[in-house]
Amino acid sequence: MFLNIINWLESHTLPCLYKTFFGIECPGCGTQRALIDLLKGNIFESLKAWPALLPVMFMLVYLVLFLLFKFKNGLNILKIAFIINAAIITINYIYKLTLHLL
């Protein structure tokens, strides 16, 4: 059953419109591949495809938990997680752009 879900996800990935129109990857390119690799258990390949996947997943899970349980310092932790995620996505995007230009 789980393999059927992974196979379905692999055959139904969406193309990046940004890459289609401009010819370069967007900051989110690789998210679908990273999620599929993570579901397959290939953590290293997932991090290579989109390094921000695990931190973004942590932030989203923590956000839901914060909304349900109202942790004391939850908002500050979410702010820090957001800044870390934004930095990872930005650094990864700049890295991809420099590789594309070389």
FIFI-49801 format. One record per residue (C-alpha): x negated, y, z negated; residue number from 0; residue in three letters. Coordinates in pm, whole numbers, plus 32768, in hexadecimal, padded with zeros to 4 digits. Last residue first. Example, Ala and Ser with C-alpha at 12.3 -4.5 7.8 and 13.67 -1.06 7.14 Angstrom:
<atom><x>7AA9</x><y>7F96</y><z>7D36</z><seq>1</seq><type>SER</type></atom>
<atom><x>7B32</x><y>7E3E</y><z>7CF4</z><seq>0</seq><type>ALA</type></atom>
% end
This chain:
<atom><x>74B9</x><y>8B00</y><z>8587</z><seq>101</seq><type>LEU</type></atom>
<atom><x>7602</x><y>8BBF</y><z>8584</z><seq>100</seq><type>LEU</type></atom>
<atom><x>76D4</x><y>8A95</y><z>851A</z><seq>99</seq><type>HIS</type></atom>
<atom><x>75E6</x><y>8A3E</y><z>83FE</z><seq>98</seq><type>LEU</type></atom>
<atom><x>75F6</x><y>8BA5</y><z>8383</z><seq>97</seq><type>THR</type></atom>
<atom><x>7771</x><y>8B9E</y><z>8392</z><seq>96</seq><type>LEU</type></atom>
<atom><x>7784</x><y>8A56</y><z>82D5</z><seq>95</seq><type>LYS</type></atom>
<atom><x>76A3</x><y>8ADE</y><z>81C0</z><seq>94</seq><type>TYR</type></atom>
<atom><x>7772</x><y>8C1E</y><z>81AC</z><seq>93</seq><type>ILE</type></atom>
<atom><x>78AC</x><y>8B4B</y><z>818B</z><seq>92</seq><type>TYR</type></atom>
<atom><x>7812</x><y>8A6D</y><z>807D</z><seq>91</seq><type>ASN</type></atom>
<atom><x>77A2</x><y>8B9F</y><z>7FB8</z><seq>90</seq><type>ILE</type></atom>
<atom><x>78FE</x><y>8C39</y><z>7FD3</z><seq>89</seq><type>THR</type></atom>
<atom><x>79B5</x><y>8AF8</y><z>7F73</z><seq>88</seq><type>ILE</type></atom>
<atom><x>78CF</x><y>8AB8</y><z>7E4A</z><seq>87</seq><type>ILE</type></atom>
<atom><x>78EA</x><y>8C22</y><z>7DD5</z><seq>86</seq><type>ALA</type></atom>
<atom><x>7A67</x><y>8C25</y><z>7DF3</z><seq>85</seq><type>ALA</type></atom>
<atom><x>7A78</x><y>8ADE</y><z>7D32</z><seq>84</seq><type>ASN</type></atom>
<atom><x>7997</x><y>8B63</y><z>7C1D</z><seq>83</seq><type>ILE</type></atom>
<atom><x>7A63</x><y>8CA5</y><z>7C07</z><seq>82</seq><type>ILE</type></atom>
<atom><x>7BA9</x><y>8BE1</y><z>7BFA</z><seq>81</seq><type>PHE</type></atom>
<atom><x>7B22</x><y>8AF7</y><z>7AED</z><seq>80</seq><type>ALA</type></atom>
<atom><x>7AB5</x><y>8C23</y><z>7A1D</z><seq>79</seq><type>ILE</type></atom>
<atom><x>7C0D</x><y>8CC1</y><z>7A3B</z><seq>78</seq><type>LYS</type></atom>
<atom><x>7CB6</x><y>8B75</y><z>79EB</z><seq>77</seq><type>LEU</type></atom>
<atom><x>7BDD</x><y>8B4D</y><z>78B4</z><seq>76</seq><type>ILE</type></atom>
<atom><x>7C3C</x><y>8CAC</y><z>7847</z><seq>75</seq><type>ASN</type></atom>
<atom><x>7DAE</x><y>8C61</y><z>7879</z><seq>74</seq><type>LEU</type></atom>
<atom><x>7D96</x><y>8B1D</y><z>77B7</z><seq>73</seq><type>GLY</type></atom>
<atom><x>7CF8</x><y>8BB5</y><z>7680</z><seq>72</seq><type>ASN</type></atom>
<atom><x>7E1A</x><y>8B56</y><z>7596</z><seq>71</seq><type>LYS</type></atom>
<atom><x>7EB0</x><y>8A45</y><z>7671</z><seq>70</seq><type>PHE</type></atom>
<atom><x>8016</x><y>8A89</y><z>76E3</z><seq>69</seq><type>LYS</type></atom>
<atom><x>808E</x><y>891C</y><z>76F7</z><seq>68</seq><type>PHE</type></atom>
<atom><x>814F</x><y>8903</y><z>783E</z><seq>67</seq><type>LEU</type></atom>
<atom><x>80BD</x><y>8A29</y><z>78FC</z><seq>66</seq><type>LEU</type></atom>
<atom><x>7F61</x><y>89D3</y><z>787E</z><seq>65</seq><type>PHE</type></atom>
<atom><x>7F8A</x><y>8868</y><z>78E9</z><seq>64</seq><type>LEU</type></atom>
<atom><x>7FF4</x><y>88D6</y><z>7A46</z><seq>63</seq><type>VAL</type></atom>
<atom><x>7ED0</x><y>89C9</y><z>7A5B</z><seq>62</seq><type>LEU</type></atom>
<atom><x>7DDE</x><y>88BE</y><z>79DC</z><seq>61</seq><type>TYR</type></atom>
<atom><x>7E4B</x><y>87D5</y><z>7AF2</z><seq>60</seq><type>VAL</type></atom>
<atom><x>7E1E</x><y>88EC</y><z>7BF1</z><seq>59</seq><type>LEU</type></atom>
<atom><x>7CCA</x><y>8951</y><z>7B69</z><seq>58</seq><type>MET</type></atom>
<atom><x>7C4A</x><y>87ED</y><z>7B5E</z><seq>57</seq><type>PHE</type></atom>
<atom><x>7CBD</x><y>87B4</y><z>7CC5</z><seq>56</seq><type>MET</type></atom>
<atom><x>7C0D</x><y>88F4</y><z>7D2E</z><seq>55</seq><type>VAL</type></atom>
<atom><x>7ACE</x><y>8883</y><z>7C7D</z><seq>54</seq><type>PRO</type></atom>
<atom><x>7AE1</x><y>872D</y><z>7D28</z><seq>53</seq><type>LEU</type></atom>
<atom><x>7B25</x><y>87B6</y><z>7E84</z><seq>52</seq><type>LEU</type></atom>
<atom><x>7A2A</x><y>88D5</y><z>7E81</z><seq>51</seq><type>ALA</type></atom>
<atom><x>790F</x><y>8817</y><z>7F28</z><seq>50</seq><type>PRO</type></atom>
<atom><x>79CB</x><y>87E3</y><z>806F</z><seq>49</seq><type>TRP</type></atom>
<atom><x>794A</x><y>86DA</y><z>8163</z><seq>48</seq><type>ALA</type></atom>
<atom><x>7806</x><y>8697</y><z>80A7</z><seq>47</seq><type>LYS</type></atom>
<atom><x>78BE</x><y>8677</y><z>7F5C</z><seq>46</seq><type>LEU</type></atom>
<atom><x>79AC</x><y>8578</y><z>7FF4</z><seq>45</seq><type>SER</type></atom>
<atom><x>788A</x><y>84B5</y><z>808B</z><seq>44</seq><type>GLU</type></atom>
<atom><x>77ED</x><y>84A1</y><z>7F2F</z><seq>43</seq><type>PHE</type></atom>
<atom><x>7936</x><y>8439</y><z>7E8E</z><seq>42</seq><type>ILE</type></atom>
<atom><x>797E</x><y>8321</y><z>7F84</z><seq>41</seq><type>ASN</type></atom>
<atom><x>7A91</x><y>8273</y><z>7EBE</z><seq>40</seq><type>GLY</type></atom>
<atom><x>7B84</x><y>8255</y><z>7FE1</z><seq>39</seq><type>LYS</type></atom>
<atom><x>7C64</x><y>8357</y><z>7F3D</z><seq>38</seq><type>LEU</type></atom>
<atom><x>7B37</x><y>843F</y><z>7F22</z><seq>37</seq><type>LEU</type></atom>
<atom><x>7AE8</x><y>840F</y><z>8092</z><seq>36</seq><type>ASP</type></atom>
<atom><x>7C52</x><y>8463</y><z>80EC</z><seq>35</seq><type>ILE</type></atom>
<atom><x>7C48</x><y>859A</y><z>8011</z><seq>34</seq><type>LEU</type></atom>
<atom><x>7AFC</x><y>860B</y><z>80A4</z><seq>33</seq><type>ALA</type></atom>
<atom><x>7B76</x><y>85D8</y><z>8208</z><seq>32</seq><type>ARG</type></atom>
<atom><x>7CAC</x><y>86A8</y><z>81C0</z><seq>31</seq><type>GLN</type></atom>
<atom><x>7BE5</x><y>87BB</y><z>8117</z><seq>30</seq><type>THR</type></atom>
<atom><x>7AD7</x><y>87C5</y><z>8222</z><seq>29</seq><type>GLY</type></atom>
<atom><x>7B2B</x><y>891D</y><z>82A1</z><seq>28</seq><type>CYS</type></atom>
<atom><x>7BA6</x><y>89F8</y><z>8184</z><seq>27</seq><type>GLY</type></atom>
<atom><x>7AB1</x><y>8B1A</y><z>81B5</z><seq>26</seq><type>PRO</type></atom>
<atom><x>7B03</x><y>8B1D</y><z>8329</z><seq>25</seq><type>CYS</type></atom>
<atom><x>7A30</x><y>8A6A</y><z>842C</z><seq>24</seq><type>GLU</type></atom>
<atom><x>79BC</x><y>8B1A</y><z>8564</z><seq>23</seq><type>ILE</type></atom>
<atom><x>7A48</x><y>8B18</y><z>86C5</z><seq>22</seq><type>GLY</type></atom>
<atom><x>7B2B</x><y>8C46</y><z>8694</z><seq>21</seq><type>PHE</type></atom>
<atom><x>7C7F</x><y>8BC6</y><z>8704</z><seq>20</seq><type>PHE</type></atom>
<atom><x>7C60</x><y>8A4F</y><z>86C2</z><seq>19</seq><type>THR</type></atom>
<atom><x>7B84</x><y>8A81</y><z>8591</z><seq>18</seq><type>LYS</type></atom>
<atom><x>7C82</x><y>8B6A</y><z>84F6</z><seq>17</seq><type>TYR</type></atom>
<atom><x>7D9E</x><y>8A83</y><z>855B</z><seq>16</seq><type>LEU</type></atom>
<atom><x>7CFF</x><y>8961</y><z>849E</z><seq>15</seq><type>CYS</type></atom>
<atom><x>7D8C</x><y>881D</y><z>8526</z><seq>14</seq><type>PRO</type></atom>
<atom><x>7E7C</x><y>8756</y><z>844D</z><seq>13</seq><type>LEU</type></atom>
<atom><x>7E30</x><y>85F9</y><z>83D3</z><seq>12</seq><type>THR</type></atom>
<atom><x>7F3E</x><y>84F8</y><z>841E</z><seq>11</seq><type>HIS</type></atom>
<atom><x>7E78</x><y>83C1</y><z>847F</z><seq>10</seq><type>SER</type></atom>
<atom><x>7D91</x><y>83D5</y><z>8353</z><seq>9</seq><type>GLU</type></atom>
<atom><x>7EB4</x><y>8416</y><z>8266</z><seq>8</seq><type>LEU</type></atom>
<atom><x>7F6F</x><y>82E5</y><z>82E8</z><seq>7</seq><type>TRP</type></atom>
<atom><x>7E3A</x><y>820C</y><z>82C1</z><seq>6</seq><type>ASN</type></atom>
<atom><x>7E0D</x><y>8289</y><z>815C</z><seq>5</seq><type>ILE</type></atom>
<atom><x>7F7B</x><y>8245</y><z>810C</z><seq>4</seq><type>ILE</type></atom>
<atom><x>7F68</x><y>80EA</y><z>81A7</z><seq>3</seq><type>ASN</type></atom>
<atom><x>7E2D</x><y>80A5</y><z>80DE</z><seq>2</seq><type>LEU</type></atom>
<atom><x>7EED</x><y>80F6</y><z>7F9D</z><seq>1</seq><type>PHE</type></atom>
<atom><x>8000</x><y>8000</y><z>8000</z><seq>0</seq><type>MET</type></atom>
% end
